[in-house]
Amino acid sequence: MLTTKKKTTVIKGVARHDTDTGSADVQIALLSKQIDELAKHLKKNPKDFHSRRGLLQMVADRRAHLRYLETNNKRRYTALIKKLGLKK
């Protein structure tokens, strides 16, 4: 679970303007941070299958947002992939 402080730092890193909290860039960045934290949790707790299901849902949601961004704005997509260090 992300704290409010962590969320604000992630949002400030990728926001397109001052009040941007829901653009695809921000959503992808927040999902990536949540996925990283949940992956650490699952390494310590390998039998936590309910959290694993949530992780898979978040990965699918991030993939859908990335696909949307790739089709609508290729330049923002490539910049975000580099900034977050994602594969593709």
PDB file of N, CA, C and O in Angstrom:
ATOM      1  N   MET A   1       0.834  -1.173   0.000  1.00  0.00           N
ATOM      2  CA  MET A   1       0.000   0.000   0.000  1.00  0.00           C
ATOM      3  C   MET A   1       0.885   1.245   0.000  1.00  0.00           C
ATOM      4  O   MET A   1       1.830   1.350   0.781  1.00  0.00           O
ATOM      5  N   LEU A   2       0.566   2.173  -0.877  1.00  0.00           N
ATOM      6  CA  LEU A   2       1.355   3.388  -0.979  1.00  0.00           C
ATOM      7  C   LEU A   2       0.866   4.430   0.019  1.00  0.00           C
ATOM      8  O   LEU A   2      -0.337   4.640   0.177  1.00  0.00           O
ATOM      9  N   THR A   3       1.798   5.069   0.679  1.00  0.00           N
ATOM     10  CA  THR A   3       1.426   6.157   1.576  1.00  0.00           C
ATOM     11  C   THR A   3       1.169   7.415   0.753  1.00  0.00           C
ATOM     12  O   THR A   3       1.537   7.489  -0.420  1.00  0.00           O
ATOM     13  N   THR A   4       0.544   8.385   1.372  1.00  0.00           N
ATOM     14  CA  THR A   4       0.224   9.629   0.686  1.00  0.00           C
ATOM     15  C   THR A   4       1.490  10.344   0.241  1.00  0.00           C
ATOM     16  O   THR A   4       1.526  10.936  -0.837  1.00  0.00           O
ATOM     17  N   LYS A   5       2.517  10.292   1.059  1.00  0.00           N
ATOM     18  CA  LYS A   5       3.778  10.951   0.729  1.00  0.00           C
ATOM     19  C   LYS A   5       4.425  10.312  -0.504  1.00  0.00           C
ATOM     20  O   LYS A   5       4.925  11.014  -1.382  1.00  0.00           O
ATOM     21  N   LYS A   6       4.411   8.976  -0.561  1.00  0.00           N
ATOM     22  CA  LYS A   6       4.984   8.280  -1.718  1.00  0.00           C
ATOM     23  C   LYS A   6       4.184   8.589  -2.980  1.00  0.00           C
ATOM     24  O   LYS A   6       4.758   8.778  -4.053  1.00  0.00           O
ATOM     25  N   LYS A   7       2.851   8.639  -2.848  1.00  0.00           N
ATOM     26  CA  LYS A   7       2.012   8.938  -4.005  1.00  0.00           C
ATOM     27  C   LYS A   7       2.312  10.320  -4.560  1.00  0.00           C
ATOM     28  O   LYS A   7       2.429  10.496  -5.773  1.00  0.00           O
ATOM     29  N   THR A   8       2.437  11.296  -3.676  1.00  0.00           N
ATOM     30  CA  THR A   8       2.682  12.654  -4.153  1.00  0.00           C
ATOM     31  C   THR A   8       4.037  12.773  -4.847  1.00  0.00           C
ATOM     32  O   THR A   8       4.163  13.509  -5.825  1.00  0.00           O
ATOM     33  N   THR A   9       5.044  12.064  -4.358  1.00  0.00           N
ATOM     34  CA  THR A   9       6.343  12.121  -5.018  1.00  0.00           C
ATOM     35  C   THR A   9       6.293  11.457  -6.390  1.00  0.00           C
ATOM     36  O   THR A   9       6.913  11.938  -7.338  1.00  0.00           O
ATOM     37  N   VAL A  10       5.554  10.354  -6.497  1.00  0.00           N
ATOM     38  CA  VAL A  10       5.416   9.678  -7.794  1.00  0.00           C
ATOM     39  C   VAL A  10       4.650  10.569  -8.761  1.00  0.00           C
ATOM     40  O   VAL A  10       5.024  10.688  -9.928  1.00  0.00           O
ATOM     41  N   ILE A  11       3.583  11.192  -8.281  1.00  0.00           N
ATOM     42  CA  ILE A  11       2.764  12.050  -9.142  1.00  0.00           C
ATOM     43  C   ILE A  11       3.572  13.254  -9.613  1.00  0.00           C
ATOM     44  O   ILE A  11       3.504  13.620 -10.786  1.00  0.00           O
ATOM     45  N   LYS A  12       4.339  13.877  -8.710  1.00  0.00           N
ATOM     46  CA  LYS A  12       5.143  15.036  -9.104  1.00  0.00           C
ATOM     47  C   LYS A  12       6.191  14.666 -10.146  1.00  0.00           C
ATOM     48  O   LYS A  12       6.571  15.504 -10.964  1.00  0.00           O
ATOM     49  N   GLY A  13       6.653  13.442 -10.127  1.00  0.00           N
ATOM     50  CA  GLY A  13       7.676  13.017 -11.075  1.00  0.00           C
ATOM     51  C   GLY A  13       7.185  12.872 -12.503  1.00  0.00           C
ATOM     52  O   GLY A  13       7.967  13.034 -13.439  1.00  0.00           O
ATOM     53  N   VAL A  14       5.900  12.570 -12.694  1.00  0.00           N
ATOM     54  CA  VAL A  14       5.408  12.317 -14.051  1.00  0.00           C
ATOM     55  C   VAL A  14       4.221  13.180 -14.452  1.00  0.00           C
ATOM     56  O   VAL A  14       3.719  13.038 -15.567  1.00  0.00           O
ATOM     57  N   ALA A  15       3.755  14.072 -13.580  1.00  0.00           N
ATOM     58  CA  ALA A  15       2.574  14.881 -13.883  1.00  0.00           C
ATOM     59  C   ALA A  15       2.835  15.800 -15.070  1.00  0.00           C
ATOM     60  O   ALA A  15       3.943  16.306 -15.246  1.00  0.00           O
ATOM     61  N   ARG A  16       1.818  16.007 -15.870  1.00  0.00           N
ATOM     62  CA  ARG A  16       1.938  16.839 -17.055  1.00  0.00           C
ATOM     63  C   ARG A  16       1.740  18.314 -16.724  1.00  0.00           C
ATOM     64  O   ARG A  16       2.276  19.184 -17.411  1.00  0.00           O
ATOM     65  N   HIS A  17       0.961  18.599 -15.659  1.00  0.00           N
ATOM     66  CA  HIS A  17       0.765  19.968 -15.187  1.00  0.00           C
ATOM     67  C   HIS A  17       0.534  19.925 -13.677  1.00  0.00           C
ATOM     68  O   HIS A  17       0.545  18.843 -13.088  1.00  0.00           O
ATOM     69  N   ASP A  18       0.331  21.051 -13.054  1.00  0.00           N
ATOM     70  CA  ASP A  18       0.278  21.130 -11.594  1.00  0.00           C
ATOM     71  C   ASP A  18      -0.836  20.316 -10.965  1.00  0.00           C
ATOM     72  O   ASP A  18      -0.630  19.706  -9.915  1.00  0.00           O
ATOM     73  N   THR A  19      -2.007  20.289 -11.576  1.00  0.00           N
ATOM     74  CA  THR A  19      -3.152  19.595 -10.979  1.00  0.00           C
ATOM     75  C   THR A  19      -3.420  18.243 -11.615  1.00  0.00           C
ATOM     76  O   THR A  19      -4.514  17.697 -11.474  1.00  0.00           O
ATOM     77  N   ASP A  20      -2.436  17.697 -12.310  1.00  0.00           N
ATOM     78  CA  ASP A  20      -2.597  16.410 -12.993  1.00  0.00           C
ATOM     79  C   ASP A  20      -2.517  15.260 -11.985  1.00  0.00           C
ATOM     80  O   ASP A  20      -1.471  15.022 -11.381  1.00  0.00           O
ATOM     81  N   THR A  21      -3.635  14.553 -11.815  1.00  0.00           N
ATOM     82  CA  THR A  21      -3.638  13.399 -10.921  1.00  0.00           C
ATOM     83  C   THR A  21      -4.233  12.169 -11.576  1.00  0.00           C
ATOM     84  O   THR A  21      -4.214  11.097 -10.971  1.00  0.00           O
ATOM     85  N   GLY A  22      -4.760  12.276 -12.784  1.00  0.00           N
ATOM     86  CA  GLY A  22      -5.439  11.136 -13.364  1.00  0.00           C
ATOM     87  C   GLY A  22      -5.072  10.809 -14.791  1.00  0.00           C
ATOM     88  O   GLY A  22      -5.720   9.966 -15.410  1.00  0.00           O
ATOM     89  N   SER A  23      -4.045  11.455 -15.335  1.00  0.00           N
ATOM     90  CA  SER A  23      -3.662  11.149 -16.707  1.00  0.00           C
ATOM     91  C   SER A  23      -3.086   9.734 -16.775  1.00  0.00           C
ATOM     92  O   SER A  23      -2.750   9.138 -15.751  1.00  0.00           O
ATOM     93  N   ALA A  24      -2.980   9.222 -17.965  1.00  0.00           N
ATOM     94  CA  ALA A  24      -2.459   7.868 -18.146  1.00  0.00           C
ATOM     95  C   ALA A  24      -1.033   7.757 -17.604  1.00  0.00           C
ATOM     96  O   ALA A  24      -0.656   6.730 -17.040  1.00  0.00           O
ATOM     97  N   ASP A  25      -0.251   8.807 -17.776  1.00  0.00           N
ATOM     98  CA  ASP A  25       1.129   8.792 -17.273  1.00  0.00           C
ATOM     99  C   ASP A  25       1.162   8.584 -15.760  1.00  0.00           C
ATOM    100  O   ASP A  25       1.923   7.761 -15.251  1.00  0.00           O
ATOM    101  N   VAL A  26       0.335   9.334 -15.059  1.00  0.00           N
ATOM    102  CA  VAL A  26       0.296   9.252 -13.594  1.00  0.00           C
ATOM    103  C   VAL A  26      -0.219   7.890 -13.154  1.00  0.00           C
ATOM    104  O   VAL A  26       0.328   7.287 -12.231  1.00  0.00           O
ATOM    105  N   GLN A  27      -1.265   7.404 -13.807  1.00  0.00           N
ATOM    106  CA  GLN A  27      -1.826   6.111 -13.434  1.00  0.00           C
ATOM    107  C   GLN A  27      -0.820   4.990 -13.645  1.00  0.00           C
ATOM    108  O   GLN A  27      -0.724   4.084 -12.817  1.00  0.00           O
ATOM    109  N   ILE A  28      -0.078   5.036 -14.730  1.00  0.00           N
ATOM    110  CA  ILE A  28       0.923   4.013 -15.008  1.00  0.00           C
ATOM    111  C   ILE A  28       2.035   4.072 -13.963  1.00  0.00           C
ATOM    112  O   ILE A  28       2.489   3.034 -13.480  1.00  0.00           O
ATOM    113  N   ALA A  29       2.473   5.275 -13.613  1.00  0.00           N
ATOM    114  CA  ALA A  29       3.532   5.422 -12.617  1.00  0.00           C
ATOM    115  C   ALA A  29       3.085   4.906 -11.253  1.00  0.00           C
ATOM    116  O   ALA A  29       3.850   4.225 -10.570  1.00  0.00           O
ATOM    117  N   LEU A  30       1.854   5.222 -10.848  1.00  0.00           N
ATOM    118  CA  LEU A  30       1.344   4.752  -9.562  1.00  0.00           C
ATOM    119  C   LEU A  30       1.203   3.231  -9.550  1.00  0.00           C
ATOM    120  O   LEU A  30       1.557   2.576  -8.570  1.00  0.00           O
ATOM    121  N   LEU A  31       0.689   2.680 -10.635  1.00  0.00           N
ATOM    122  CA  LEU A  31       0.565   1.225 -10.712  1.00  0.00           C
ATOM    123  C   LEU A  31       1.935   0.556 -10.663  1.00  0.00           C
ATOM    124  O   LEU A  31       2.092  -0.491 -10.035  1.00  0.00           O
ATOM    125  N   SER A  32       2.920   1.149 -11.317  1.00  0.00           N
ATOM    126  CA  SER A  32       4.262   0.575 -11.308  1.00  0.00           C
ATOM    127  C   SER A  32       4.837   0.558  -9.898  1.00  0.00           C
ATOM    128  O   SER A  32       5.461  -0.422  -9.491  1.00  0.00           O
ATOM    129  N   LYS A  33       4.629   1.635  -9.155  1.00  0.00           N
ATOM    130  CA  LYS A  33       5.124   1.699  -7.778  1.00  0.00           C
ATOM    131  C   LYS A  33       4.410   0.663  -6.902  1.00  0.00           C
ATOM    132  O   LYS A  33       5.047  -0.006  -6.088  1.00  0.00           O
ATOM    133  N   GLN A  34       3.086   0.530  -7.070  1.00  0.00           N
ATOM    134  CA  GLN A  34       2.337  -0.461  -6.302  1.00  0.00           C
ATOM    135  C   GLN A  34       2.780  -1.875  -6.650  1.00  0.00           C
ATOM    136  O   GLN A  34       2.894  -2.726  -5.768  1.00  0.00           O
ATOM    137  N   ILE A  35       3.028  -2.129  -7.920  1.00  0.00           N
ATOM    138  CA  ILE A  35       3.470  -3.449  -8.371  1.00  0.00           C
ATOM    139  C   ILE A  35       4.818  -3.782  -7.758  1.00  0.00           C
ATOM    140  O   ILE A  35       5.038  -4.912  -7.320  1.00  0.00           O
ATOM    141  N   ASP A  36       5.726  -2.809  -7.722  1.00  0.00           N
ATOM    142  CA  ASP A  36       7.045  -3.044  -7.119  1.00  0.00           C
ATOM    143  C   ASP A  36       6.922  -3.398  -5.642  1.00  0.00           C
ATOM    144  O   ASP A  36       7.572  -4.330  -5.168  1.00  0.00           O
ATOM    145  N   GLU A  37       6.087  -2.652  -4.911  1.00  0.00           N
ATOM    146  CA  GLU A  37       5.934  -2.911  -3.476  1.00  0.00           C
ATOM    147  C   GLU A  37       5.265  -4.267  -3.226  1.00  0.00           C
ATOM    148  O   GLU A  37       5.647  -4.991  -2.306  1.00  0.00           O
ATOM    149  N   LEU A  38       4.278  -4.603  -4.038  1.00  0.00           N
ATOM    150  CA  LEU A  38       3.590  -5.875  -3.855  1.00  0.00           C
ATOM    151  C   LEU A  38       4.490  -7.050  -4.237  1.00  0.00           C
ATOM    152  O   LEU A  38       4.399  -8.122  -3.639  1.00  0.00           O
ATOM    153  N   ALA A  39       5.347  -6.851  -5.220  1.00  0.00           N
ATOM    154  CA  ALA A  39       6.290  -7.911  -5.591  1.00  0.00           C
ATOM    155  C   ALA A  39       7.256  -8.197  -4.453  1.00  0.00           C
ATOM    156  O   ALA A  39       7.599  -9.353  -4.205  1.00  0.00           O
ATOM    157  N   LYS A  40       7.698  -7.149  -3.756  1.00  0.00           N
ATOM    158  CA  LYS A  40       8.561  -7.350  -2.584  1.00  0.00           C
ATOM    159  C   LYS A  40       7.829  -8.133  -1.501  1.00  0.00           C
ATOM    160  O   LYS A  40       8.403  -9.021  -0.871  1.00  0.00           O
ATOM    161  N   HIS A  41       6.563  -7.801  -1.291  1.00  0.00           N
ATOM    162  CA  HIS A  41       5.752  -8.507  -0.294  1.00  0.00           C
ATOM    163  C   HIS A  41       5.622  -9.985  -0.653  1.00  0.00           C
ATOM    164  O   HIS A  41       5.721 -10.852   0.215  1.00  0.00           O
ATOM    165  N   LEU A  42       5.400 -10.264  -1.928  1.00  0.00           N
ATOM    166  CA  LEU A  42       5.200 -11.654  -2.353  1.00  0.00           C
ATOM    167  C   LEU A  42       6.493 -12.470  -2.298  1.00  0.00           C
ATOM    168  O   LEU A  42       6.442 -13.695  -2.183  1.00  0.00           O
ATOM    169  N   LYS A  43       7.634 -11.816  -2.379  1.00  0.00           N
ATOM    170  CA  LYS A  43       8.882 -12.551  -2.218  1.00  0.00           C
ATOM    171  C   LYS A  43       9.047 -13.033  -0.784  1.00  0.00           C
ATOM    172  O   LYS A  43       9.602 -14.103  -0.537  1.00  0.00           O
ATOM    173  N   LYS A  44       8.556 -12.224   0.167  1.00  0.00           N
ATOM    174  CA  LYS A  44       8.626 -12.621   1.573  1.00  0.00           C
ATOM    175  C   LYS A  44       7.513 -13.601   1.938  1.00  0.00           C
ATOM    176  O   LYS A  44       7.689 -14.447   2.814  1.00  0.00           O
ATOM    177  N   ASN A  45       6.358 -13.485   1.260  1.00  0.00           N
ATOM    178  CA  ASN A  45       5.177 -14.297   1.569  1.00  0.00           C
ATOM    179  C   ASN A  45       4.706 -15.028   0.315  1.00  0.00           C
ATOM    180  O   ASN A  45       3.726 -14.614  -0.304  1.00  0.00           O
ATOM    181  N   PRO A  46       5.381 -16.100  -0.068  1.00  0.00           N
ATOM    182  CA  PRO A  46       5.059 -16.752  -1.347  1.00  0.00           C
ATOM    183  C   PRO A  46       3.695 -17.446  -1.383  1.00  0.00           C
ATOM    184  O   PRO A  46       3.200 -17.751  -2.468  1.00  0.00           O
ATOM    185  N   LYS A  47       3.082 -17.701  -0.240  1.00  0.00           N
ATOM    186  CA  LYS A  47       1.792 -18.389  -0.238  1.00  0.00           C
ATOM    187  C   LYS A  47       0.609 -17.430  -0.184  1.00  0.00           C
ATOM    188  O   LYS A  47      -0.528 -17.873  -0.023  1.00  0.00           O
ATOM    189  N   ASP A  48       0.844 -16.146  -0.312  1.00  0.00           N
ATOM    190  CA  ASP A  48      -0.228 -15.149  -0.268  1.00  0.00           C
ATOM    191  C   ASP A  48      -0.871 -15.044  -1.649  1.00  0.00           C
ATOM    192  O   ASP A  48      -0.545 -14.154  -2.434  1.00  0.00           O
ATOM    193  N   PHE A  49      -1.779 -15.957  -1.929  1.00  0.00           N
ATOM    194  CA  PHE A  49      -2.371 -16.053  -3.262  1.00  0.00           C
ATOM    195  C   PHE A  49      -3.379 -14.943  -3.538  1.00  0.00           C
ATOM    196  O   PHE A  49      -3.581 -14.586  -4.698  1.00  0.00           O
ATOM    197  N   HIS A  50      -4.011 -14.392  -2.521  1.00  0.00           N
ATOM    198  CA  HIS A  50      -4.951 -13.300  -2.723  1.00  0.00           C
ATOM    199  C   HIS A  50      -4.220 -12.039  -3.198  1.00  0.00           C
ATOM    200  O   HIS A  50      -4.704 -11.326  -4.076  1.00  0.00           O
ATOM    201  N   SER A  51      -3.073 -11.779  -2.619  1.00  0.00           N
ATOM    202  CA  SER A  51      -2.280 -10.629  -3.057  1.00  0.00           C
ATOM    203  C   SER A  51      -1.702 -10.870  -4.444  1.00  0.00           C
ATOM    204  O   SER A  51      -1.558  -9.934  -5.230  1.00  0.00           O
ATOM    205  N   ARG A  52      -1.369 -12.122  -4.747  1.00  0.00           N
ATOM    206  CA  ARG A  52      -0.856 -12.445  -6.075  1.00  0.00           C
ATOM    207  C   ARG A  52      -1.910 -12.154  -7.146  1.00  0.00           C
ATOM    208  O   ARG A  52      -1.585 -11.672  -8.231  1.00  0.00           O
ATOM    209  N   ARG A  53      -3.158 -12.447  -6.836  1.00  0.00           N
ATOM    210  CA  ARG A  53      -4.241 -12.161  -7.779  1.00  0.00           C
ATOM    211  C   ARG A  53      -4.374 -10.655  -7.996  1.00  0.00           C
ATOM    212  O   ARG A  53      -4.580 -10.202  -9.121  1.00  0.00           O
ATOM    213  N   GLY A  54      -4.254  -9.885  -6.919  1.00  0.00           N
ATOM    214  CA  GLY A  54      -4.288  -8.433  -7.036  1.00  0.00           C
ATOM    215  C   GLY A  54      -3.137  -7.903  -7.863  1.00  0.00           C
ATOM    216  O   GLY A  54      -3.301  -6.959  -8.636  1.00  0.00           O
ATOM    217  N   LEU A  55      -1.970  -8.508  -7.703  1.00  0.00           N
ATOM    218  CA  LEU A  55      -0.805  -8.117  -8.488  1.00  0.00           C
ATOM    219  C   LEU A  55      -1.056  -8.347  -9.975  1.00  0.00           C
ATOM    220  O   LEU A  55      -0.742  -7.490 -10.801  1.00  0.00           O
ATOM    221  N   LEU A  56      -1.614  -9.492 -10.308  1.00  0.00           N
ATOM    222  CA  LEU A  56      -1.898  -9.789 -11.711  1.00  0.00           C
ATOM    223  C   LEU A  56      -2.922  -8.823 -12.292  1.00  0.00           C
ATOM    224  O   LEU A  56      -2.826  -8.451 -13.462  1.00  0.00           O
ATOM    225  N   GLN A  57      -3.892  -8.416 -11.494  1.00  0.00           N
ATOM    226  CA  GLN A  57      -4.879  -7.441 -11.954  1.00  0.00           C
ATOM    227  C   GLN A  57      -4.231  -6.081 -12.205  1.00  0.00           C
ATOM    228  O   GLN A  57      -4.552  -5.404 -13.181  1.00  0.00           O
ATOM    229  N   MET A  58      -3.318  -5.686 -11.318  1.00  0.00           N
ATOM    230  CA  MET A  58      -2.624  -4.407 -11.493  1.00  0.00           C
ATOM    231  C   MET A  58      -1.738  -4.427 -12.735  1.00  0.00           C
ATOM    232  O   MET A  58      -1.656  -3.439 -13.465  1.00  0.00           O
ATOM    233  N   VAL A  59      -1.079  -5.558 -12.967  1.00  0.00           N
ATOM    234  CA  VAL A  59      -0.228  -5.674 -14.158  1.00  0.00           C
ATOM    235  C   VAL A  59      -1.071  -5.566 -15.423  1.00  0.00           C
ATOM    236  O   VAL A  59      -0.669  -4.909 -16.383  1.00  0.00           O
ATOM    237  N   ALA A  60      -2.229  -6.201 -15.429  1.00  0.00           N
ATOM    238  CA  ALA A  60      -3.124  -6.131 -16.585  1.00  0.00           C
ATOM    239  C   ALA A  60      -3.642  -4.710 -16.789  1.00  0.00           C
ATOM    240  O   ALA A  60      -3.752  -4.244 -17.923  1.00  0.00           O
ATOM    241  N   ASP A  61      -3.955  -4.029 -15.705  1.00  0.00           N
ATOM    242  CA  ASP A  61      -4.449  -2.655 -15.782  1.00  0.00           C
ATOM    243  C   ASP A  61      -3.353  -1.730 -16.323  1.00  0.00           C
ATOM    244  O   ASP A  61      -3.623  -0.871 -17.162  1.00  0.00           O
ATOM    245  N   ARG A  62      -2.123  -1.906 -15.846  1.00  0.00           N
ATOM    246  CA  ARG A  62      -1.014  -1.093 -16.335  1.00  0.00           C
ATOM    247  C   ARG A  62      -0.770  -1.358 -17.814  1.00  0.00           C
ATOM    248  O   ARG A  62      -0.498  -0.434 -18.581  1.00  0.00           O
ATOM    249  N   ARG A  63      -0.869  -2.619 -18.209  1.00  0.00           N
ATOM    250  CA  ARG A  63      -0.670  -2.972 -19.614  1.00  0.00           C
ATOM    251  C   ARG A  63      -1.715  -2.286 -20.503  1.00  0.00           C
ATOM    252  O   ARG A  63      -1.398  -1.816 -21.596  1.00  0.00           O
ATOM    253  N   ALA A  64      -2.959  -2.236 -20.025  1.00  0.00           N
ATOM    254  CA  ALA A  64      -4.018  -1.578 -20.792  1.00  0.00           C
ATOM    255  C   ALA A  64      -3.746  -0.075 -20.910  1.00  0.00           C
ATOM    256  O   ALA A  64      -3.932   0.503 -21.980  1.00  0.00           O
ATOM    257  N   HIS A  65      -3.310   0.557 -19.826  1.00  0.00           N
ATOM    258  CA  HIS A  65      -2.989   1.985 -19.878  1.00  0.00           C
ATOM    259  C   HIS A  65      -1.809   2.244 -20.811  1.00  0.00           C
ATOM    260  O   HIS A  65      -1.808   3.221 -21.560  1.00  0.00           O
ATOM    261  N   LEU A  66      -0.807   1.367 -20.765  1.00  0.00           N
ATOM    262  CA  LEU A  66       0.338   1.519 -21.663  1.00  0.00           C
ATOM    263  C   LEU A  66      -0.076   1.370 -23.123  1.00  0.00           C
ATOM    264  O   LEU A  66       0.398   2.112 -23.984  1.00  0.00           O
ATOM    265  N   ARG A  67      -0.948   0.423 -23.399  1.00  0.00           N
ATOM    266  CA  ARG A  67      -1.425   0.226 -24.767  1.00  0.00           C
ATOM    267  C   ARG A  67      -2.182   1.459 -25.249  1.00  0.00           C
ATOM    268  O   ARG A  67      -2.020   1.881 -26.393  1.00  0.00           O
ATOM    269  N   TYR A  68      -3.006   2.035 -24.379  1.00  0.00           N
ATOM    270  CA  TYR A  68      -3.754   3.258 -24.713  1.00  0.00           C
ATOM    271  C   TYR A  68      -2.788   4.393 -25.031  1.00  0.00           C
ATOM    272  O   TYR A  68      -2.942   5.085 -26.037  1.00  0.00           O
ATOM    273  N   LEU A  69      -1.800   4.578 -24.177  1.00  0.00           N
ATOM    274  CA  LEU A  69      -0.853   5.673 -24.364  1.00  0.00           C
ATOM    275  C   LEU A  69      -0.026   5.465 -25.630  1.00  0.00           C
ATOM    276  O   LEU A  69       0.285   6.424 -26.337  1.00  0.00           O
ATOM    277  N   GLU A  70       0.327   4.217 -25.915  1.00  0.00           N
ATOM    278  CA  GLU A  70       1.125   3.925 -27.108  1.00  0.00           C
ATOM    279  C   GLU A  70       0.353   4.255 -28.386  1.00  0.00           C
ATOM    280  O   GLU A  70       0.927   4.782 -29.339  1.00  0.00           O
ATOM    281  N   THR A  71      -0.932   3.951 -28.409  1.00  0.00           N
ATOM    282  CA  THR A  71      -1.711   4.214 -29.621  1.00  0.00           C
ATOM    283  C   THR A  71      -2.034   5.694 -29.783  1.00  0.00           C
ATOM    284  O   THR A  71      -2.128   6.181 -30.909  1.00  0.00           O
ATOM    285  N   ASN A  72      -2.205   6.417 -28.682  1.00  0.00           N
ATOM    286  CA  ASN A  72      -2.625   7.811 -28.784  1.00  0.00           C
ATOM    287  C   ASN A  72      -1.482   8.816 -28.803  1.00  0.00           C
ATOM    288  O   ASN A  72      -1.602   9.864 -29.437  1.00  0.00           O
ATOM    289  N   ASN A  73      -0.393   8.528 -28.135  1.00  0.00           N
ATOM    290  CA  ASN A  73       0.723   9.474 -28.100  1.00  0.00           C
ATOM    291  C   ASN A  73       2.033   8.705 -27.924  1.00  0.00           C
ATOM    292  O   ASN A  73       2.459   8.434 -26.802  1.00  0.00           O
ATOM    293  N   LYS A  74       2.652   8.366 -29.025  1.00  0.00           N
ATOM    294  CA  LYS A  74       3.862   7.534 -29.013  1.00  0.00           C
ATOM    295  C   LYS A  74       5.021   8.230 -28.298  1.00  0.00           C
ATOM    296  O   LYS A  74       5.805   7.571 -27.614  1.00  0.00           O
ATOM    297  N   ARG A  75       5.140   9.540 -28.443  1.00  0.00           N
ATOM    298  CA  ARG A  75       6.251  10.268 -27.829  1.00  0.00           C
ATOM    299  C   ARG A  75       6.171  10.212 -26.299  1.00  0.00           C
ATOM    300  O   ARG A  75       7.171   9.949 -25.633  1.00  0.00           O
ATOM    301  N   ARG A  76       4.976  10.460 -25.746  1.00  0.00           N
ATOM    302  CA  ARG A  76       4.791  10.379 -24.292  1.00  0.00           C
ATOM    303  C   ARG A  76       5.019   8.961 -23.792  1.00  0.00           C
ATOM    304  O   ARG A  76       5.553   8.756 -22.702  1.00  0.00           O
ATOM    305  N   TYR A  77       4.609   7.981 -24.597  1.00  0.00           N
ATOM    306  CA  TYR A  77       4.787   6.573 -24.236  1.00  0.00           C
ATOM    307  C   TYR A  77       6.262   6.236 -24.094  1.00  0.00           C
ATOM    308  O   TYR A  77       6.669   5.659 -23.086  1.00  0.00           O
ATOM    309  N   THR A  78       7.065   6.586 -25.087  1.00  0.00           N
ATOM    310  CA  THR A  78       8.487   6.248 -25.030  1.00  0.00           C
ATOM    311  C   THR A  78       9.194   6.998 -23.897  1.00  0.00           C
ATOM    312  O   THR A  78      10.082   6.445 -23.248  1.00  0.00           O
ATOM    313  N   ALA A  79       8.803   8.255 -23.659  1.00  0.00           N
ATOM    314  CA  ALA A  79       9.413   9.023 -22.570  1.00  0.00           C
ATOM    315  C   ALA A  79       9.079   8.401 -21.218  1.00  0.00           C
ATOM    316  O   ALA A  79       9.933   8.332 -20.335  1.00  0.00           O
ATOM    317  N   LEU A  80       7.842   7.953 -21.060  1.00  0.00           N
ATOM    318  CA  LEU A  80       7.421   7.358 -19.790  1.00  0.00           C
ATOM    319  C   LEU A  80       8.102   6.015 -19.557  1.00  0.00           C
ATOM    320  O   LEU A  80       8.492   5.705 -18.431  1.00  0.00           O
ATOM    321  N   ILE A  81       8.246   5.220 -20.604  1.00  0.00           N
ATOM    322  CA  ILE A  81       8.924   3.924 -20.488  1.00  0.00           C
ATOM    323  C   ILE A  81      10.372   4.130 -20.034  1.00  0.00           C
ATOM    324  O   ILE A  81      10.865   3.395 -19.178  1.00  0.00           O
ATOM    325  N   LYS A  82      11.046   5.124 -20.603  1.00  0.00           N
ATOM    326  CA  LYS A  82      12.424   5.401 -20.203  1.00  0.00           C
ATOM    327  C   LYS A  82      12.486   5.894 -18.765  1.00  0.00           C
ATOM    328  O   LYS A  82      13.356   5.477 -18.001  1.00  0.00           O
ATOM    329  N   LYS A  83      11.567   6.779 -18.395  1.00  0.00           N
ATOM    330  CA  LYS A  83      11.587   7.366 -17.057  1.00  0.00           C
ATOM    331  C   LYS A  83      11.333   6.318 -15.982  1.00  0.00           C
ATOM    332  O   LYS A  83      11.973   6.348 -14.931  1.00  0.00           O
ATOM    333  N   LEU A  84      10.397   5.381 -16.231  1.00  0.00           N
ATOM    334  CA  LEU A  84      10.056   4.371 -15.246  1.00  0.00           C
ATOM    335  C   LEU A  84      10.959   3.143 -15.325  1.00  0.00           C
ATOM    336  O   LEU A  84      10.980   2.327 -14.404  1.00  0.00           O
ATOM    337  N   GLY A  85      11.692   3.011 -16.404  1.00  0.00           N
ATOM    338  CA  GLY A  85      12.590   1.868 -16.550  1.00  0.00           C
ATOM    339  C   GLY A  85      11.849   0.574 -16.848  1.00  0.00           C
ATOM    340  O   GLY A  85      12.261  -0.496 -16.402  1.00  0.00           O
ATOM    341  N   LEU A  86      10.758   0.667 -17.599  1.00  0.00           N
ATOM    342  CA  LEU A  86       9.987  -0.532 -17.950  1.00  0.00           C
ATOM    343  C   LEU A  86      10.531  -1.126 -19.237  1.00  0.00           C
ATOM    344  O   LEU A  86      11.159  -0.432 -20.037  1.00  0.00           O
ATOM    345  N   LYS A  87      10.287  -2.405 -19.431  1.00  0.00           N
ATOM    346  CA  LYS A  87      10.702  -3.087 -20.659  1.00  0.00           C
ATOM    347  C   LYS A  87       9.663  -2.820 -21.745  1.00  0.00           C
ATOM    348  O   LYS A  87       8.473  -2.689 -21.462  1.00  0.00           O
ATOM    349  N   LYS A  88      10.119  -2.743 -22.959  1.00  0.00           N
ATOM    350  CA  LYS A  88       9.304  -2.691 -24.169  1.00  0.00           C
ATOM    351  C   LYS A  88      10.063  -2.034 -25.256  1.00  0.00           C
ATOM    352  O   LYS A  88       9.552  -1.889 -26.366  1.00  0.00           O
TER     353      LYS A  88
END
